[in-house]
Amino acid sequence: MVRRHGSPLLVLDTSRVREQLDLLRRELPDARIHFATKALPHPAVIRTIAATGASFEVASRGEIALLRENGVDLSGTLHTHPIRTRSDIGDAYGCGIRRFVVDNPGELSKIAELPHDVDVLVRLSFPNPDAGCDLSAKFGATERQAAALVGDAIRHGVRVAGFSFHVGSQTTSVAPFEHAIQRSTRLMDELEARFGLRFHVIDLGGGFPIGYDEAVPELAALATGIRTAIAVGGRNDTVLLEPGRFVTATAMTLVTRVVGSSDRVDGRWHYLDDGLYGSYSNVLTEGVHPLVFAASELTTTPDAASERVTLAGPTCDSVDVIARGIDLPVLGEGDLLVSPMMGAYTSVTASGFNGLEPTRIHVISGTR
């Protein structure tokens, strides 16, 4: 494959996307899935997910355009970015989106300018310092602020369907989910009594973990706690999910090549044709460290000879270091390395720094 398409190369297997969606549906059968488009906005992924009947979550015009180009009915799509221009909101509405997330009065006032066939979810803040990325650090209202927003929405004539939250990327404990569900359902009960209305949606966001260089809990363990917390809340709300990484991480594998090597003061360095400004960008953004294997280890019995090396990317920036102190077989120019689980926040967060072209994605199965 590399002989034909060159390197670096990302190999996308859409059957893995379907498998992950099936797993989510088995463990959380009553939840409606809205794939976080930002994780891997590739046409083959979009068409594969749409074919399963799942919906989407978007945060920008570009993501909306991608869905439209691939024939997605946007009427069931969530627009979750809490800060948008009026023109962004108007365009999203014009494309058929009718549900928006808000977390402050200014954004609510923008939504109030739309026709009254829209509704909103109020995003709550539940900080989680143990997450790979704490998504309440930038967005989300406190419970007091959320209560005030509901009152504002009533005065503006905007329907509040319910509440949303995100406990953070790579959440490896069920406790943050349980806490957020408990606090959200309690708040919904209190505000229904105060304002005399009825909420009907709770959006649990995403955050289900993927194991890269360390073990993480199975989805079944997290799902059991989530189902129990929802049941204890005693409500009958529609439950939404916004999984991204969990759906696509396992679907892509990176193949990269040794361009050159050098013996430095701290040992042997290999310089690859992909790096932190490319497909390994999630190392920088969220501290995610994918595994790296020599391709020879995957096809033959590895030679006993190995060495501890540093792997660096192709740019001139000294920050562009993928891994340090990693044990690999003795490598030379042209040898191939493989990183599995590269299907989330890799190519999409890559940059064109140093004029490097984005890594090509080759689809090997599923809808093309």
Secondary structure, DSSP 8 states (H G I E B T S, - for coil): -HHHH-SSEEEEEHHHHHHHHHHHHHHSTTEEEEEEGGG---HHHHHHHHHTT-EEEE-SHHHHHHHHHTT--GGG-EE--S---HHHHHHHHHTT--EEEE-SHHHHHHHTTS-TT-EEEEEB----TTSSB-TTTTS-B-HHHHHHHHHHHHHHT-EEEEEE----BT---SHHHHHHHHHHHHHHHHHHHHHT----EEE--------SSS----HHHHHHHHHHHHHHHT---EEEE--SHHHHGGGEEEEEEEEEEEEETTEEEEEES--TTTTTHHHHHH------EEHHHHHS---S-EEEEEEE-SSS-TT-EEEEEEEEE---TT-EEEE----SSSGGG---GGG----EEEEEES--
